[in-house]
Amino acid sequence: MDLAEWYAAGRWVGLLELIEGLPAASRLNEAIVNDPDAAAIIAKMPAPSTPWSPRVAEFDLPSQLLREILHAVLNNGQIAVSAAGGKPGEIKPFPAPRTEVDRAIAALERQWAESFVTRFGFDADDI
């Protein structure tokens, strides 16, 4: 693939898709966040409405295993605090990728819960 040919041919969509597919730890992203003009634009953007989670493409088996190790270490800390007579704080799990499959499962679970509570005379807004 010759990117100069793509540029000369005006294949802008292909180039943008290629750039979008770059990993987060790419030199392009480093250059963007270190560019003063781009930094000013990024700083003015509103805060995202959903919490951050890694992209599916960047969440491979080593990432999953490291996430599990992190959770185990944090739980061991909780156990040590409890054993010493203290009250451990809440641990927020490291986020995993969110996909449309996860959203579809959550919607089905919500539908089931709504149908279940209506059988007992409650309103779906009560859950």
BELQUI-V411254 format. One record per residue. N is the residue number from 1. RES is the residue in three letters. PSI is psi in degrees with one decimal (none if undefined). D_FIRST is the distance of its C-alpha to the first C-alpha in whole Angstrom. Layout:
n = (N;N)
res = (RES;RES)
psi = (PSI;PSI)
d_first = (D_FIRST;D_FIRST)
This chain:
n = (1;2;3;4;5;6;7;8;9;10;11;12;13;14;15;16;17;18;19;20;21;22;23;24;25;26;27;28;29;30;31;32;33;34;35;36;37;38;39;40;41;42;43;44;45;46;47;48;49;50;51;52;53;54;55;56;57;58;59;60;61;62;63;64;65;66;67;68;69;70;71;72;73;74;75;76;77;78;79;80;81;82;83;84;85;86;87;88;89;90;91;92;93;94;95;96;97;98;99;100;101;102;103;104;105;106;107;108;109;110;111;112;113;114;115;116;117;118;119;120;121;122;123;124;125;126;127)
res = (MET;ASP;LEU;ALA;GLU;TRP;TYR;ALA;ALA;GLY;ARG;TRP;VAL;GLY;LEU;LEU;GLU;LEU;ILE;GLU;GLY;LEU;PRO;ALA;ALA;SER;ARG;LEU;ASN;GLU;ALA;ILE;VAL;ASN;ASP;PRO;ASP;ALA;ALA;ALA;ILE;ILE;ALA;LYS;MET;PRO;ALA;PRO;SER;THR;PRO;TRP;SER;PRO;ARG;VAL;ALA;GLU;PHE;ASP;LEU;PRO;SER;GLN;LEU;LEU;ARG;GLU;ILE;LEU;HIS;ALA;VAL;LEU;ASN;ASN;GLY;GLN;ILE;ALA;VAL;SER;ALA;ALA;GLY;GLY;LYS;PRO;GLY;GLU;ILE;LYS;PRO;PHE;PRO;ALA;PRO;ARG;THR;GLU;VAL;ASP;ARG;ALA;ILE;ALA;ALA;LEU;GLU;ARG;GLN;TRP;ALA;GLU;SER;PHE;VAL;THR;ARG;PHE;GLY;PHE;ASP;ALA;ASP;ASP;ILE)
psi = (127.6;109.3;-28.4;-37.2;-41.4;-43.0;-47.1;-34.9;-6.8;30.8;66.3;-40.0;-43.6;-42.2;-42.7;-38.4;-38.3;-43.7;-41.6;-28.8;-4.2;146.7;157.9;-30.4;48.0;161.4;-30.6;-47.4;-34.8;-43.0;-37.7;-47.9;-16.7;0.5;125.8;-39.0;-45.5;-37.2;-38.7;-39.6;-44.5;-38.5;-28.8;-10.2;145.9;155.9;143.3;145.9;-22.8;147.0;156.1;145.4;152.6;156.3;148.8;-39.3;-23.4;6.7;79.6;-172.3;-45.9;-37.3;-42.2;-42.9;-40.7;-36.1;-43.6;-39.8;-43.2;-44.8;-39.0;-42.0;-44.1;-39.1;-36.4;-37.7;-40.1;-42.3;-41.0;-40.6;-43.1;-41.3;-29.3;2.4;4.9;174.7;109.9;146.3;176.0;138.2;127.0;125.0;148.3;135.4;148.6;164.2;144.4;130.3;172.2;-28.4;-44.5;-42.6;-38.9;-41.1;-43.3;-38.3;-40.4;-40.5;-37.7;-43.6;-42.8;-44.4;-40.8;-42.9;-32.9;-46.9;-27.8;-24.9;-25.6;10.5;7.0;161.2;150.4;-23.8;-13.0;-17.8;none)
d_first = (0;4;6;9;8;8;11;13;13;14;12;14;15;11;11;15;14;11;14;17;15;15;19;22;22;19;19;18;21;23;23;24;27;28;28;31;30;28;31;33;32;31;35;36;34;37;37;35;37;36;36;33;31;28;25;25;22;23;26;26;29;30;30;32;34;35;36;38;40;40;42;44;45;46;48;50;50;52;54;55;56;58;60;61;63;60;58;55;52;50;46;43;41;37;35;33;30;32;30;32;33;35;36;37;39;41;42;44;46;47;48;50;51;52;54;56;57;59;60;63;63;61;58;55;55;57;54)
